[in-house]
Amino acid sequence: MKVKHWMLTAFVVVMILPLAAMYSLYLLLSSYDQKHDLLEYMSVSQRIADMEKVLQNTSLYEFQSQKQYEPLTQLTSNTVKINLYRSDGLLLFASLKESLMPAFNRENKEQLYSRLYDLQKNYSSYIVKKPVFEGSKMLGIYEITIARDQWVQGVEHRTAWLVSLLGLFFIILYGSVAVLLNRKLNRPIRLLMNQMTAFAHNQPVEPIRHRANDEVGQLIEHFSTMRKEIEAARLQVKTEQQEKEFIVAALSHDLKTPLTAISAYAELLTDRRSISDQEKREYSSLILDKIAYMKHMLDDLTMYAVLRSSSHQMELIEADGEELFDMLLCGYDELCAKKHVQLVQESSVRGVCQVNVAQLTRVVDNVMSNAIRYTQPGDRIWLGAFSSEYQMPEWIFPSLRNEIMNWRTDGVILIVQNQGKAIAEQDQPRVFEPFYQIDAARTKSKAGYAGLGLSIAKIVMDKHLGDIRLWSVTGYGTLVAVWLPEKIDTEKRG
């Protein structure tokens, strides 16, 4: 339930429920009072009837000594009062006569004669007045007052119980509302504030178990989502900082070797001792090679930094798939021939692709450079590109064929496969990290390369919404596949 609906409901309950409780208690007490009132009325009527048998004696209404009224004292008590009046209003007898009352008190006849025969009931007593006749002559009037002490005590007790029950009811009601309010609002908001404070001070954040789908629950969920995004951003910043530090350290290390060589050869060239022209040409050639290597490394580092920049937007154009991949796959025959490596090429691509031609060319160059670098003379490299409507070539390593067929769904796949030493399984996921070296032997034997080629290829394919993966199988070699999404094109070329 939404908080606003819950608050409105709680408000209505707090307003109406006490009224309903008081009304229910009122009905209960009224029913109880009516029952006991009837029983009391019947008991009082019976007592009055018994006393009237004595009070109907006509001799009592003559002026006489008070001693003659002593039998009436047996009918009276602390709760029963009897007054006898003569017909002219003279008070003849009063069972509870006060000392300050005159000896002969005369009651107002109009007030005395009012409400005769009427059993009057008030909060504290019953009162009845009836005349006494002798023949047709009225001799006097008797007045009986019976106190309702038990009734008054009962009312006081019931009032005390009623106040206690209402007090207990209000305590339970408002206590329940306070507990629910604390559970619904105060507690989760307090926990959320603690979470915010802990998160602001970079301390561990305890999860909040608030399952209600209300505004507070949504606020907690939104804060949790925001916190995870910020933590991910923090982790990314930390990772990028570590990566930058690693790149600087790796670059410093990789530049130190060619700089040392350039310095040594330069010293030899400037040495006053005579050196042959052949040696000068060799030293100059080596210096130029080292400078070219450093330039290549700095170019790769610059491109890597540009591609990793958040402000860099790669421009994509639509290109015909067949022409694009024919262009991308050509030009490697001579490089392979120099290394005495056999190159097998195959291309079956149709449709249209959205690409940045220059960057995609860089990807193929980097992957092919690695393949040529790690392929021994006499071994073979396979280079091919295939859209989703064509079958995969037969030369793919058998153990990888099914996996690659499933991976290349709805896209163009470019495959570079070479024979050679397999890459360890634990090293395969890390080959796309910058400056990552698989082993010392490969690093030394393949010196002269910056180690950013596959990292750049990974970034370029991410910006193309594509993918690049590497597989390596012992006894066969290594396969690198580049996947590029196809743009829907219904036209088929013959």
WOSULPE-V41366 format. One record per residue. N is the residue number from 1. RES is the residue in one letter. NEAR is the number of other C-alpha atoms within 12 Angstrom. Layout:
# WOSULPE-V41366
N/RES/NEAR ; N/RES/NEAR
This chain:
# WOSULPE-V41366
1/M/18 ; 2/K/17 ; 3/V/24 ; 4/K/15 ; 5/H/13 ; 6/W/20 ; 7/M/20 ; 8/L/14 ; 9/T/17 ; 10/A/23 ; 11/F/19 ; 12/V/16 ; 13/V/20 ; 14/V/24 ; 15/M/18 ; 16/I/15 ; 17/L/21 ; 18/P/25 ; 19/L/17 ; 20/A/17 ; 21/A/23 ; 22/M/22 ; 23/Y/16 ; 24/S/17 ; 25/L/23 ; 26/Y/21 ; 27/L/14 ; 28/L/16 ; 29/L/22 ; 30/S/17 ; 31/S/14 ; 32/Y/18 ; 33/D/21 ; 34/Q/16 ; 35/K/14 ; 36/H/20 ; 37/D/26 ; 38/L/16 ; 39/L/15 ; 40/E/23 ; 41/Y/25 ; 42/M/16 ; 43/S/17 ; 44/V/29 ; 45/S/25 ; 46/Q/15 ; 47/R/22 ; 48/I/32 ; 49/A/19 ; 50/D/15 ; 51/M/28 ; 52/E/26 ; 53/K/16 ; 54/V/23 ; 55/L/35 ; 56/Q/26 ; 57/N/23 ; 58/T/26 ; 59/S/21 ; 60/L/31 ; 61/Y/33 ; 62/E/25 ; 63/F/23 ; 64/Q/16 ; 65/S/14 ; 66/Q/22 ; 67/K/13 ; 68/Q/16 ; 69/Y/27 ; 70/E/16 ; 71/P/17 ; 72/L/30 ; 73/T/24 ; 74/Q/15 ; 75/L/27 ; 76/T/26 ; 77/S/16 ; 78/N/16 ; 79/T/22 ; 80/V/30 ; 81/K/31 ; 82/I/38 ; 83/N/39 ; 84/L/46 ; 85/Y/37 ; 86/R/36 ; 87/S/30 ; 88/D/25 ; 89/G/28 ; 90/L/27 ; 91/L/34 ; 92/L/36 ; 93/F/41 ; 94/A/30 ; 95/S/29 ; 96/L/21 ; 97/K/20 ; 98/E/11 ; 99/S/9 ; 100/L/9 ; 101/M/13 ; 102/P/14 ; 103/A/16 ; 104/F/19 ; 105/N/21 ; 106/R/22 ; 107/E/22 ; 108/N/16 ; 109/K/19 ; 110/E/13 ; 111/Q/13 ; 112/L/28 ; 113/Y/25 ; 114/S/19 ; 115/R/18 ; 116/L/22 ; 117/Y/19 ; 118/D/17 ; 119/L/24 ; 120/Q/24 ; 121/K/22 ; 122/N/18 ; 123/Y/19 ; 124/S/21 ; 125/S/24 ; 126/Y/32 ; 127/I/31 ; 128/V/36 ; 129/K/31 ; 130/K/33 ; 131/P/35 ; 132/V/31 ; 133/F/21 ; 134/E/15 ; 135/G/8 ; 136/S/8 ; 137/K/13 ; 138/M/22 ; 139/L/29 ; 140/G/36 ; 141/I/41 ; 142/Y/44 ; 143/E/40 ; 144/I/43 ; 145/T/34 ; 146/I/37 ; 147/A/27 ; 148/R/27 ; 149/D/19 ; 150/Q/19 ; 151/W/29 ; 152/V/18 ; 153/Q/15 ; 154/G/21 ; 155/V/23 ; 156/E/16 ; 157/H/15 ; 158/R/23 ; 159/T/19 ; 160/A/14 ; 161/W/17 ; 162/L/24 ; 163/V/18 ; 164/S/14 ; 165/L/20 ; 166/L/26 ; 167/G/19 ; 168/L/17 ; 169/F/23 ; 170/F/24 ; 171/I/17 ; 172/I/18 ; 173/L/24 ; 174/Y/23 ; 175/G/16 ; 176/S/19 ; 177/V/24 ; 178/A/20 ; 179/V/16 ; 180/L/20 ; 181/L/20 ; 182/N/17 ; 183/R/21 ; 184/K/31 ; 185/L/28 ; 186/N/17 ; 187/R/21 ; 188/P/29 ; 189/I/25 ; 190/R/18 ; 191/L/27 ; 192/L/30 ; 193/M/21 ; 194/N/21 ; 195/Q/24 ; 196/M/25 ; 197/T/17 ; 198/A/17 ; 199/F/22 ; 200/A/15 ; 201/H/11 ; 202/N/14 ; 203/Q/13 ; 204/P/15 ; 205/V/22 ; 206/E/16 ; 207/P/20 ; 208/I/24 ; 209/R/19 ; 210/H/22 ; 211/R/18 ; 212/A/21 ; 213/N/16 ; 214/D/21 ; 215/E/22 ; 216/V/30 ; 217/G/26 ; 218/Q/22 ; 219/L/26 ; 220/I/30 ; 221/E/23 ; 222/H/15 ; 223/F/25 ; 224/S/23 ; 225/T/14 ; 226/M/17 ; 227/R/27 ; 228/K/17 ; 229/E/14 ; 230/I/18 ; 231/E/22 ; 232/A/15 ; 233/A/14 ; 234/R/15 ; 235/L/16 ; 236/Q/16 ; 237/V/14 ; 238/K/15 ; 239/T/16 ; 240/E/20 ; 241/Q/14 ; 242/Q/16 ; 243/E/23 ; 244/K/23 ; 245/E/16 ; 246/F/19 ; 247/I/31 ; 248/V/19 ; 249/A/16 ; 250/A/24 ; 251/L/29 ; 252/S/21 ; 253/H/17 ; 254/D/30 ; 255/L/28 ; 256/K/17 ; 257/T/22 ; 258/P/30 ; 259/L/25 ; 260/T/19 ; 261/A/25 ; 262/I/26 ; 263/S/20 ; 264/A/19 ; 265/Y/26 ; 266/A/25 ; 267/E/18 ; 268/L/22 ; 269/L/25 ; 270/T/15 ; 271/D/13 ; 272/R/9 ; 273/R/9 ; 274/S/12 ; 275/I/17 ; 276/S/13 ; 277/D/11 ; 278/Q/12 ; 279/E/16 ; 280/K/20 ; 281/R/17 ; 282/E/18 ; 283/Y/25 ; 284/S/24 ; 285/S/19 ; 286/L/24 ; 287/I/27 ; 288/L/20 ; 289/D/21 ; 290/K/30 ; 291/I/23 ; 292/A/21 ; 293/Y/27 ; 294/M/29 ; 295/K/20 ; 296/H/22 ; 297/M/30 ; 298/L/24 ; 299/D/19 ; 300/D/30 ; 301/L/28 ; 302/T/19 ; 303/M/23 ; 304/Y/32 ; 305/A/24 ; 306/V/18 ; 307/L/26 ; 308/R/25 ; 309/S/15 ; 310/S/11 ; 311/S/9 ; 312/H/15 ; 313/Q/14 ; 314/M/25 ; 315/E/16 ; 316/L/19 ; 317/I/19 ; 318/E/19 ; 319/A/24 ; 320/D/24 ; 321/G/37 ; 322/E/25 ; 323/E/21 ; 324/L/32 ; 325/F/36 ; 326/D/25 ; 327/M/23 ; 328/L/32 ; 329/L/34 ; 330/C/25 ; 331/G/19 ; 332/Y/30 ; 333/D/22 ; 334/E/14 ; 335/L/22 ; 336/C/32 ; 337/A/21 ; 338/K/16 ; 339/K/23 ; 340/H/19 ; 341/V/27 ; 342/Q/27 ; 343/L/33 ; 344/V/27 ; 345/Q/28 ; 346/E/30 ; 347/S/30 ; 348/S/29 ; 349/V/35 ; 350/R/32 ; 351/G/31 ; 352/V/28 ; 353/C/34 ; 354/Q/28 ; 355/V/33 ; 356/N/24 ; 357/V/27 ; 358/A/19 ; 359/Q/29 ; 360/L/40 ; 361/T/28 ; 362/R/28 ; 363/V/41 ; 364/V/41 ; 365/D/28 ; 366/N/32 ; 367/V/43 ; 368/M/40 ; 369/S/30 ; 370/N/33 ; 371/A/41 ; 372/I/37 ; 373/R/31 ; 374/Y/33 ; 375/T/34 ; 376/Q/23 ; 377/P/22 ; 378/G/18 ; 379/D/26 ; 380/R/30 ; 381/I/43 ; 382/W/38 ; 383/L/41 ; 384/G/40 ; 385/A/42 ; 386/F/40 ; 387/S/37 ; 388/S/29 ; 389/E/21 ; 390/Y/22 ; 391/Q/25 ; 392/M/32 ; 393/P/28 ; 394/E/16 ; 395/W/25 ; 396/I/35 ; 397/F/29 ; 398/P/18 ; 399/S/20 ; 400/L/28 ; 401/R/22 ; 402/N/17 ; 403/E/18 ; 404/I/32 ; 405/M/29 ; 406/N/16 ; 407/W/25 ; 408/R/32 ; 409/T/24 ; 410/D/22 ; 411/G/34 ; 412/V/43 ; 413/I/44 ; 414/L/48 ; 415/I/47 ; 416/V/45 ; 417/Q/43 ; 418/N/45 ; 419/Q/34 ; 420/G/27 ; 421/K/22 ; 422/A/26 ; 423/I/29 ; 424/A/19 ; 425/E/16 ; 426/Q/12 ; 427/D/18 ; 428/Q/23 ; 429/P/20 ; 430/R/22 ; 431/V/32 ; 432/F/29 ; 433/E/26 ; 434/P/36 ; 435/F/34 ; 436/Y/27 ; 437/Q/27 ; 438/I/27 ; 439/D/15 ; 440/A/11 ; 441/A/11 ; 442/R/21 ; 443/T/19 ; 444/K/14 ; 445/S/14 ; 446/K/21 ; 447/A/22 ; 448/G/24 ; 449/Y/36 ; 450/A/37 ; 451/G/37 ; 452/L/38 ; 453/G/35 ; 454/L/41 ; 455/S/34 ; 456/I/38 ; 457/A/44 ; 458/K/38 ; 459/I/33 ; 460/V/40 ; 461/M/36 ; 462/D/25 ; 463/K/28 ; 464/H/30 ; 465/L/23 ; 466/G/31 ; 467/D/30 ; 468/I/39 ; 469/R/34 ; 470/L/38 ; 471/W/34 ; 472/S/31 ; 473/V/26 ; 474/T/18 ; 475/G/15 ; 476/Y/25 ; 477/G/32 ; 478/T/38 ; 479/L/41 ; 480/V/44 ; 481/A/42 ; 482/V/42 ; 483/W/40 ; 484/L/39 ; 485/P/31 ; 486/E/31 ; 487/K/24 ; 488/I/20 ; 489/D/17 ; 490/T/10 ; 491/E/11 ; 492/K/13 ; 493/R/13 ; 494/G/4
